[in-house]
């Protein structure tokens, strides 16, 4: 199975990337060769094998439900592209 | 011996004895960095370094401090450093001045170490040649037409080129061990969960692990003593006490059983690399170790497994970089979608985009089972192979990389580049600790020997490496200095 340029364009869009037509062409080629590498996995018998979620099979550690972070919004927002009234600003979404 | 050829252990003695101050030492390295053309650093933090060096000297004068007080180092630009640009080798974070310290950065500060600057790297740690950095290629100090390896290429070049006594690195699929091997230094990737990932910009969270890159195993033990430890800020950090990794360095390795996986010595391995690796194994035999063949039958599938698992995790991790809260934002976005699309397309480099797309595809509805789930199952099989092997042997040895450092610009298609990771990926997929130590040269380029240990066997690996370095001098050899 191989991906068409149209499908690669769609995948790019889902990942919020836009590709020029040259990039679309080269990425279609590269993605297809990477996926054909991945096809090798189909040769392996993995019936009754559990997927490995953590290298040490650890489960998620829980902690007490209390606030541990102090408010650092000011220093975090200092490096934002655009802010106003403690919000991150983006182009108008709703008119 | 030039001061920059000294190990951390030797520099530490010199500082305590008053042979030189940390300020002098730091200035010496900064001068070397400023005249170097390896492009090993993205940012040189000279002012901060001199301040830290002065503070270290004050401590030493009072008889306070620890063994690492006043030692300079290069910090991979993937670790957040409060008030200092942290770019991860990407245009996306070229303007990112981190508002906080990674746990590793914090620990190194607490140990009175002196940060010389932030080391160059492949963008978001994706690469095996350091040719994917927005800030330019790094050159191999042994031959400036060659790659240093990646992704911790700047770190490896800095240590090998004697621009820093040691560097930090991170290893997701070989990014400490492979550049260490290609640059002729010592690199250690600890067990997954040993070093905190907090503030270490995530590539593939279930594989990423930080470790030291040094001249010697002894130095690696000294640095790991500081880097390692449980951190409640990292939910995958393990609650396990930190050993003193220097404690067993001098233990005898008589009776050690070395496993050689037959799959690591098959097609694709360069003959001269193979013979250097076997010569190193012979050296271990002469030191009283025995050798046994083992099999890791599923290791052949490490490449497809890794190049599904890692891109899936990266596509998820890198979704937060959208031009809204920090990092690069495109000029004059016409609407929100345009802002996302152009910020990400202009901010990310080619290889990063490629992996994001592979991940987005492999995780999408209808393909998840065939790719991601399948890869996670194969990953389980790969780790079971190691479990079986470690019933019979104490350590696994083999090559780190199929060849020595190749020419800059010579590998153009992504799949050929991925094949270079064949021997390093399995340890990450299984979460095991691994090392690369200098084991010889082929046509004047370094060859590394890989050691893979069982979970939490960092002390054992360092002991084995240290004993080897007592018998050999590969690790003391340095590239020729330009007149």
Boltz contact constraints between the chains, C-beta under 6 A:
constraints:
  - contact:
      token1: [A, 11]
      token2: [B, 357]
      max_distance: 6.0
  - contact:
      token1: [A, 11]
      token2: [B, 360]
      max_distance: 6.0
  - contact:
      token1: [A, 11]
      token2: [B, 361]
      max_distance: 6.0
  - contact:
      token1: [A, 12]
      token2: [B, 357]
      max_distance: 6.0
  - contact:
      token1: [A, 14]
      token2: [B, 360]
      max_distance: 6.0
  - contact:
      token1: [A, 15]
      token2: [B, 356]
      max_distance: 6.0
  - contact:
      token1: [A, 15]
      token2: [B, 357]
      max_distance: 6.0
  - contact:
      token1: [A, 15]
      token2: [B, 360]
      max_distance: 6.0
  - contact:
      token1: [A, 16]
      token2: [B, 340]
      max_distance: 6.0
  - contact:
      token1: [A, 16]
      token2: [B, 341]
      max_distance: 6.0
  - contact:
      token1: [A, 16]
      token2: [B, 344]
      max_distance: 6.0
  - contact:
      token1: [A, 17]
      token2: [B, 344]
      max_distance: 6.0
  - contact:
      token1: [A, 17]
      token2: [B, 345]
      max_distance: 6.0
  - contact:
      token1: [A, 17]
      token2: [B, 353]
      max_distance: 6.0
  - contact:
      token1: [A, 18]
      token2: [B, 341]
      max_distance: 6.0
  - contact:
      token1: [A, 18]
      token2: [B, 345]
      max_distance: 6.0
  - contact:
      token1: [A, 30]
      token2: [B, 354]
      max_distance: 6.0
  - contact:
      token1: [A, 30]
      token2: [B, 414]
      max_distance: 6.0
  - contact:
      token1: [A, 33]
      token2: [B, 415]
      max_distance: 6.0
  - contact:
      token1: [A, 34]
      token2: [B, 358]
      max_distance: 6.0
  - contact:
      token1: [A, 37]
      token2: [B, 304]
      max_distance: 6.0
  - contact:
      token1: [A, 37]
      token2: [B, 415]
      max_distance: 6.0
  - contact:
      token1: [A, 38]
      token2: [B, 304]
      max_distance: 6.0
  - contact:
      token1: [A, 38]
      token2: [B, 308]
      max_distance: 6.0
  - contact:
      token1: [A, 40]
      token2: [B, 304]
      max_distance: 6.0
  - contact:
      token1: [A, 41]
      token2: [B, 304]
      max_distance: 6.0
  - contact:
      token1: [A, 41]
      token2: [B, 374]
      max_distance: 6.0
  - contact:
      token1: [A, 41]
      token2: [B, 378]
      max_distance: 6.0
  - contact:
      token1: [A, 44]
      token2: [B, 378]
      max_distance: 6.0
  - contact:
      token1: [A, 46]
      token2: [B, 377]
      max_distance: 6.0
  - contact:
      token1: [A, 49]
      token2: [B, 377]
      max_distance: 6.0
  - contact:
      token1: [A, 49]
      token2: [B, 380]
      max_distance: 6.0
  - contact:
      token1: [A, 51]
      token2: [B, 373]
      max_distance: 6.0
  - contact:
      token1: [A, 51]
      token2: [B, 376]
      max_distance: 6.0
  - contact:
      token1: [A, 51]
      token2: [B, 377]
      max_distance: 6.0
  - contact:
      token1: [A, 52]
      token2: [B, 376]
      max_distance: 6.0
  - contact:
      token1: [A, 52]
      token2: [B, 379]
      max_distance: 6.0
  - contact:
      token1: [A, 52]
      token2: [B, 380]
      max_distance: 6.0
  - contact:
      token1: [A, 55]
      token2: [B, 192]
      max_distance: 6.0
  - contact:
      token1: [A, 55]
      token2: [B, 431]
      max_distance: 6.0
  - contact:
      token1: [A, 56]
      token2: [B, 431]
      max_distance: 6.0
  - contact:
      token1: [A, 61]
      token2: [B, 235]
      max_distance: 6.0
  - contact:
      token1: [A, 75]
      token2: [B, 99]
      max_distance: 6.0
  - contact:
      token1: [A, 76]
      token2: [B, 99]
      max_distance: 6.0
  - contact:
      token1: [A, 79]
      token2: [B, 97]
      max_distance: 6.0
  - contact:
      token1: [A, 79]
      token2: [B, 326]
      max_distance: 6.0
  - contact:
      token1: [A, 80]
      token2: [B, 325]
      max_distance: 6.0
  - contact:
      token1: [A, 80]
      token2: [B, 326]
      max_distance: 6.0
  - contact:
      token1: [A, 81]
      token2: [B, 329]
      max_distance: 6.0
  - contact:
      token1: [A, 88]
      token2: [B, 324]
      max_distance: 6.0
  - contact:
      token1: [A, 88]
      token2: [B, 325]
      max_distance: 6.0
  - contact:
      token1: [A, 90]
      token2: [B, 324]
      max_distance: 6.0
  - contact:
      token1: [A, 90]
      token2: [B, 336]
      max_distance: 6.0
  - contact:
      token1: [A, 90]
      token2: [B, 339]
      max_distance: 6.0
  - contact:
      token1: [A, 91]
      token2: [B, 333]
      max_distance: 6.0
  - contact:
      token1: [A, 91]
      token2: [B, 335]
      max_distance: 6.0
  - contact:
      token1: [A, 91]
      token2: [B, 336]
      max_distance: 6.0
  - contact:
      token1: [A, 93]
      token2: [B, 336]
      max_distance: 6.0
